[in-house]
Amino acid sequence: MIRGTHSDADAAGSGPCRGVREVPPPAESGVASWFDADLADAFAVPIDPADVAKGIDNLARCALDPAPWIRLLLGLRDALVAGFGVKTTQEVRRAAIADNAERIDFFRILARSDRELILGEDDRHLDFRLSLLLRVRPDGSGDELVATTVVRCHNALGRVYLALIARFHRLVVISNLSRASNKGWRIEHRNLG
């Protein structure tokens, strides 16, 4: 099982990931029943009141608007997994469009509330869920957005795939949260709807 460890290494505000810190997966999340999965981790970033007022949908779109290097990484991932029966991002996006599913980029929205969006996809090798949850910071000093990822593997290929991408996954989540925060929770590239 791949588990994140609680670390406040970036909480002091140094480095390019200023403000993003690893936290225990939040018990109040709609994906809490998945915390015994093959991967469960969570990262939080402080959110100013003006940004909270933009709503969970806007915050999620900003958090899922990746840097160009992440788009290149996704393209490489798609090229590598296509021959193994793992869905590519384009296949996931096309299926969501065909189903007329609500989505952000290729992420299908599975559930929503005023303070949380749950996105995800099921595949024959693994199922994943991503929760983006607005909550009060543990110290009560304001709000934070917590990105929680959980993955359940169904077979050996799913476990191998997860082992290969786990380290990149952490970098992508931290980068996306940091980038969104640094941009003031504005989307610069394109509409991800």
Buried (B, 14 or more C-beta within 10 A) or exposed (E): EBEBEEEEEBBEEEEEBBBBBBBBBBEEBBBBEBBEBBBBBBBBBBBEEEBBEBEBBBBBBBBBBBBEEBEEBBEEBBEEBEEEEBBBBEBBBEBBEEEEEBBBBBBBBBEBEEBBBBBBBBBEBBBBBBBBBBBEBEEEEEBBBBBBBBBBBBEEBBBEBBEEBBEBBBEBBBBBBBBBBEEEBEBEEEEBE
